[in-house]
């Protein structure tokens, strides 16, 4: 009698251990699949960002090539005037800020206007000098 009971229960116990092992294996496989999906998502995001950067570079190169082509066919005074636009705007903006700072003594302008002039001057100077630095880094 005892042998029959052991004979009937032993396969059930063995099957229970097998199911527990399968559960652990499936749990581990699901965790691996989740990690792989996350890694694949990061790779795709990186590829997308890279393609956006490449598109920006190609766009900038095409604009530079177009400008170079136009300037080759333009007269000397147009080329010189084009070269003076950015430095001229920079000098005017910073000059207006300095004139307001030294001559107006801040009495006629509100503090928000001073903040605006300061930010505008900083933005213009950063645009002017950062473009030159980036061009130097690229070797152009």
C-alpha positions in Angstrom: 0.0 0.0 0.0 2.8 2.4 0.9 4.5 1.6 -2.3 1.4 2.5 -4.3 1.1 5.8 -2.5 4.7 6.6 -3.0 4.5 5.5 -6.6 1.5 7.8 -7.2 2.9 10.9 -5.3 6.4 10.7 -6.6 5.6 11.6 -10.3 3.4 14.5 -9.0 6.2 15.9 -6.9 8.6 15.5 -9.9 6.1 17.3 -12.1 5.7 20.1 -9.5 9.5 20.6 -9.4 9.5 20.7 -13.2 6.8 23.3 -13.3 8.7 25.5 -10.7 11.9 25.2 -12.8 9.9 26.2 -16.0 8.4 29.1 -14.2 11.9 30.3 -13.1 13.3 29.8 -16.7 10.3 31.7 -18.2 10.7 34.5 -15.7 14.4 34.8 -16.5 13.7 34.8 -20.2 11.1 37.5 -19.9 13.6 39.7 -17.9 16.2 39.2 -20.7 13.7 40.0 -23.4 12.7 43.2 -21.5 16.4 44.2 -21.2 17.0 43.5 -24.9 13.9 45.6 -25.9 15.2 48.5 -23.8 18.7 48.2 -25.3 17.1 48.1 -28.8 15.0 51.1 -28.0 18.1 53.1 -26.9 20.0 52.0 -30.1 17.1 53.2 -32.3 17.0 56.5 -30.4 20.7 57.0 -30.8 20.4 56.2 -34.6 17.6 58.7 -34.9 19.6 61.4 -33.1 22.6 60.7 -35.3 20.5 61.0 -38.4 19.2 64.4 -37.2 22.7 65.6 -36.6 23.8 64.3 -40.0 20.9 66.1 -41.7 21.8 69.3 -39.9 25.4 69.0 -41.0 24.3 68.4 -44.6 21.9 71.4 -44.5 24.6 73.7 -43.2 27.1 72.5 -45.8 24.6 73.1 -48.6 23.9 76.6 -47.3 27.7 77.3 -47.1 28.1 76.0 -50.6 25.3 78.1 -51.9 26.7 81.2 -50.2 30.1 80.5 -51.7 28.7 80.1 -55.1 26.7 83.3 -54.8 29.7 85.2 -53.5 31.9 84.0 -56.3 29.5 85.6 -58.8 28.8 88.8 -56.8 30.5 92.1 -57.1 33.2 93.2 -54.6 31.1 95.7 -52.8 28.3 93.1 -52.2 30.9 90.6 -50.8 32.3 93.3 -48.5 28.8 94.4 -47.4 27.9 90.8 -46.6 31.0 90.5 -44.6 30.1 93.6 -42.5 26.6 92.6 -41.5 27.3 90.4 -38.5 30.1 92.5 -37.1 28.1 95.7 -37.7 25.0 94.4 -35.9 27.3 93.2 -33.0 29.0 96.6 -32.7 25.6 98.5 -32.8 24.0 96.2 -30.2 26.9 96.3 -27.8 27.4 100.0 -28.4 23.7 100.7 -27.6 24.1 98.7 -24.4 27.3 100.5 -23.4 25.8 103.9 -24.2 22.8 103.1 -22.1 25.0 101.8 -19.3 27.4 104.8 -19.2 25.3 107.8 -20.4 21.8 107.1 -19.3 22.9 105.7 -16.0 19.9 103.4 -16.0 17.4 106.2 -15.0 15.3 106.2 -18.2 15.1 102.4 -18.7 13.5 99.8 -16.6 15.4 96.9 -15.1 13.6 94.5 -17.6 15.0 96.6 -20.5 18.5 96.3 -19.1 18.1 92.6 -18.7 16.9 92.4 -22.3 19.9 94.5 -23.6 22.3 92.3 -21.6 20.8 89.1 -22.9 20.7 90.4 -26.4 24.4 91.5 -26.2 25.4 88.2 -24.8 23.5 86.3 -27.4 25.0 88.3 -30.3 28.5 87.9 -28.9 28.0 84.2 -28.4 26.7 83.8 -31.9 29.6 85.7 -33.3 32.4 84.1 -31.4 31.0 80.5 -31.1 30.6 80.2 -34.8 34.2 81.1 -35.3 35.3 78.6 -32.6 33.2 75.8 -34.2 34.6 76.6 -37.6 38.2 76.4 -36.2 37.4 73.1 -34.5 36.2 71.7 -37.8 39.3 73.0 -39.5 37.5 75.3 -41.9 
